[in-house]
Amino acid sequence: MKVVLQNLSKVFPNRSKKGLADVIAVNDFTFEIPDGKLVGLLGPSGCGKSTTLNLICGLQTPTGGKIFFGDDDVTNLPPENRGVGLVFQNYALYPHLSVQQNILFPLQNLKGADKLSKSEMLAKAREAAGLVQIDELMSRKPSELSGGQQQRVAIARALVKMPRILLLDEPLSNLDARLRLQTREELRRIQRETRITTVFVTHDQEEAMSISDIIVVMRSGVAEQIGEPQEVYDNPVNLFVAKFLGSPPINVFSGKVADGSLFIGEDAVLNISGVQNQEVFVGVRPEGFVLDKAGPLRCKLSRVEVMGRDVSIISTHGASVNPIVRSIINAESAENFSTAEVRFAVKPAKVFVFNKETEERVFFEVR
């Protein structure tokens, strides 16, 4: 099912007596979610991603704009008539019901032509439980399950009606690191098997990039960039997107373009063309450094962290906006660091230049 958001806006009126402005949670947001794709809404707290999800499912009414499921205008349709499945951050399971009863609950509320027989409901519940691999837990109560198992029950309950749209609001936030990894892999598998159009809200960029077909990076109710995860990572449109995507985060330096050279501080790191002389921010991904004893970028070595196949070199530079500069290199190319200074060349494809005033991307060519 294709979902179209057309000039969608949501304004929360300010109820304070201090005369503060209204809060614009979603601001003229237009986007088409293709049929059968998993779309990640990504951004910091307060960016409008959960509000967008609530508008899609009908829990909130838009201030302006329209929402279409396929060709159907559902803008003013009640949530129960939209055919959506919703999974929250907190599992919201009924503690007095068994796993099977929790999964059956949405089916038991169907009426009229949609009403199912008991055998049909049980068959659908078993099918949904099989998708999330909790077949053997059907007789247990939620208190007898782990966090990951409870989350699977919540997902099965959302899937049991085979909704037109599946909406996930930070569903992995309450899980530990290992369970998060395992459960997000399961979510991706389930979505590919069912081909249900899915919207996944998260503030975790690694999570969004690993399972999404498309990511929408949001800030202050506006979509800053929309695209395939790798494309957005490789070609951020502005400094905000570049800083938000990447783990470890991108290294940001104060720099300048002068007479065909890109400078980080006083170090001329690249010969470039197509850019006027100006003050800039320079972003270098951690994997964009190359150890080079004669390299142009000179950093003060702090420490070296061994991470198995990679080595993380922690250093400082006078022009760095961040307290430290983190460089990731292959462990096989590491050397015995015995000096206070470490020097790098940089990979042009991993270097981004941003206008110092607008923080928009400045494109360049390497000479």
N, C-alpha and C positions, 0 to 999 in steps of 0.2 A: 504493500500500500504506500503510494507516494504521499508525502506530507508537504504542504506549501504554507509557509508563513509569509503573509503579505503585509508589509508596512506595519508590523506588529509593535504595539507600544503598551506599556503598563506604568501608570503613575500612581504612587501612593500619596494621598494628601497628607500634608504635615498637620498633625493635631496639636502641636505645641503652641502655646500662647506667645512665644518669643518671636514670632514672625519669620521663622525659618522657611526656606523654599521647600516645595514639594519634592519627593524623592522619585526620580525617573529610573525605574528598575530595568525596563526594556525600552530602547529608543529607536523607533522606526526600523525594526529588524525584518529584513526580507531574505528568505532562504528557502530552497527546495531540497527536501530530504528524499533522495531517490528510493524507489521501491526495493525492499530487501537488503538495504545497507545498514550498517551500524555506524551511527554518527556520535562522536564525542563532543559534548559541550564542555569546554575547558576554560578555566580562569580563576582568579583569586576570589576570596570571599567577598560577597557584595557586588559581583560583576553582572548578575542577572540571569545566571544559568539555571538555577532552580526555579526562578519565577517563570522563565520561558517554558520549562517542563510543566509547571502547574497550569500555564495557559493552554498548552497542547492537550493536557488531560481534562481540562475543564474545571479544575479546582479553583481557578481564579478567572475573572472576566477581563478581557483586554480593554484598555482605555481607548485604543484605536487599532485599526487594521483588521485583517481576517485570517482565519485558519481553515485550510481545506485538507480533507482526507480524500485523496483521489480527486474526483470532481465535485465531491459533496462539501458544501459550506457548513462546518460544524462550530462556527464561532460562538453561537448561542445555544448549542446543544448541551443538555445536562451530561455530566461525566458518565453516568451509568448507561447512556445511550451511544457513547462514542466507540465502544469496542476496544478499549485500551486495557493493558495490564500494567500495573504500577508496583514497583518494588522500592521501598524506602530504605534509608540508612539503618533505622532500627527495624527489626524484622516484623514487628506488629503481629505476632502469632497469638492465637487464643490459647492461653496456658492450660485451660481445663480440657481442651480437645486433643485428640491424638493427631499424629502427622496426617493420617488418612483423612480424618474429619476436617482438619485445617485445609487440605487441598480440595476436598469436596465442597467446602462452604460456598464458593462463588456459584457452583452449579446448582446447589439447592435453592438458590434465590431466583433462578430462571423461571419465567412465567409464560403462559400462552403457548405459541407455536414453538418457542425455544425450550420449553420444559422437557427434561429427559427422564427416562425411566431409571430405576435404581441400578440396574445392570449396566446401562449406558454410562451413568455417572461413575461407577466403579471402574469401568474400562478406561475412561478418560483420565481418572485419577492415577491409575497404574501406569498409563502411558506417560503422563507428566512426571511421575516419580522416576520412571525409567530414564527419561531424558536427563535428569539431574543426578541419577545414580543413587537414589535413596530407597530403592525397592524394599530392602530388608528392615527399614526403620518405620514402616507404616503404623505399627501399633504403639510406638513410643509417644511420650508427651514431650513438649518442647524443652522442659527442664532437664530431660535426660539426654539432650543432644549437645554437641559442641557448637561453637559459634558458626563455624563453616557449615555444619549440617543444618542449623536453623536457617541460615541464609538460603540454602538450597531448597528448603521447604517453602520459603517465601517466594522464590523464583518459580517453583512448581505450581504454587497457588495462582501466580500471575499468568502462567502459561496454560492452565488447564482448560480455559475457554478458547484457546488459540486466538488471542486478540489480534486485531488488525495492526495495532502498534504496541510495542513493549517499551515502557519508560522506566529507567533505572536511575534513582536519585542517590548518588554516592553509596552504592550497595555494599562496598567492600571496606568502608572506613572503620568498621568495628572489628576487623579481623587482624591477626598478627601478620607479619611480613610473609611467612611461608604460606599461610592460608590465603592471603590476598593473591599471591602468584598463582596458586593452584585454582582458586575460584575464578579468577579472570580468564584463565585458559578454558575452564569449563563454560563460562559465559560465551566465549567466542565460538566454541564448538557447538553449543546449543543454538546460537543465532545462525550459524552456517547451515545447520541441519534443518531448522524450521523455516529459514528465510523470512522471518518476521522483521519488518522495519523496526529498528531499535534506536532509541535515543538514550545516551549514557552520560550522566552528569558527574563530573569529578573535578577536583582541584589538583589531582596528581597527574602531572604531564607524562610520566613514564607509563602509567596505567592507560591513559588515553591513547598514546601513540602505539602501544602494543596490541590493542584489540580493535581500534577504530578503522573503518574504511575512509572516513572523512573526519577531520577535526575542525571545530569552530572555536577560535581563541577569542574570548570575550573580555571586554573591559568597560565598566560604567554603562552597561546596557547596550553596548555597540559591539558588533562583530569586527574585530581588528583584522582577522585573516581567516579564510576558509580554504581548505585544500586537503590533499592526501598528507598523512603525517610526515613522511620523509621529505616531501616537497616543501612543506611549511618549515621544517627544521633546516633544510638546506638553503631556503630562500626567504628568510623572514622579511616582512615589508617594513618593519620599524624596530626600534630598540626594545620596546616592550615585549614584542613577540620573541625576539632573539633571546632576551633574558629569561622569559618564562619557560621556554622549551630547552631541554638539555639537562642531563644529570651526569657529571657535575655541571653546574651552570657555566655559561659563556664568560670569558674574561673580558672586562671592559676597560679600555684605556682612554685617556685624553690624548688627542693627537692633532695632526694637521696635514693638509695637502699643500705642498709648496714646490713649484717648478717641476712637476712630474714625479715627485717622490712622496710616498706615504710615510709619515713619521709617527712613531709612538714615543712621546716625550721627545728626546733628542736623537733617537735611533731611527734611521731611515731603513724601514723593513722591506719595502717593495717599490719598484719603479712602475708607475701607473700612468694611464692616459684617460682623457675624457672627463676629468674633474677639475673645476676651477680651484684656485688657491683658497683655502678656507680652514677654519677650525672645525674639527670633527671628533666624534667618538669612534673608536676602533674596537670592534668585537672580534675576539679570536677564540674559537672553540677549543676545549682542552686537548682534543686530538689533533689540533692544527699546528702543533709545535714539532720541530725537528731538531734534535740535539746536533749542534754544530759548533765546534771549537772556534770557528771563525765567523759564526753567525752574527747578524746585525743587532739582534735584540739581546741586550745584556741585563740579566736579572741577578738579584742577590739570593743565593741559595739559603733556604731555611731548613728543609729536611726532605727526606725521600721516604715515601710510603710504598712498600711492596704489596701488591694486590694479586699475586699469582702470575697470570699471563701478562699483566701490565704493571707498570711502575708509575706512581704519581709523584711528580716533582713539585714540591711546594716552595715557592720563591716570592720575592717582592720586587716591585718596580716603582719608581717615583711617580710614574704617570698612571698607575693603576687606580681605577675607581674603587675596586674591591680591596679589602685588606690584604689578600693574598692572590698570587697567580698560580693556578693549578694547571699543570701540563701532564697529559697522559701519553706515555710512550711504551712501546713494546719492551717487555722485560729482556728480550734477547739483545736489544740495542742499548741496554743500560750499561753504564760504566761505573767505575769506582770514583765517586765524587769526593775529591779531596781539597777542592778550592772553594773559596767563598763566593765566587761568581760562576754562573752557568749561562751559556749562550745558546741562542736558538735562531734558526731560520723558521719561516712560517709558510704554511701551505696556502696558496692564494685562494683556493676554493673554500677554505675554512676561515677566511678573513672577511669581515663585513664593515662597511663604513657608513656612519649615520651623521646626518646634519646635526650640528650641536644645538641649534635652536629648536627645530621641529622634531628631532629624533627620527625622522623618516630616512629610509634607506637611500644611500647614494651609490649608484652603480659605477663601476670602473672596469677598465681593461688593463691587464698586466702587459708591460712592455718587456 
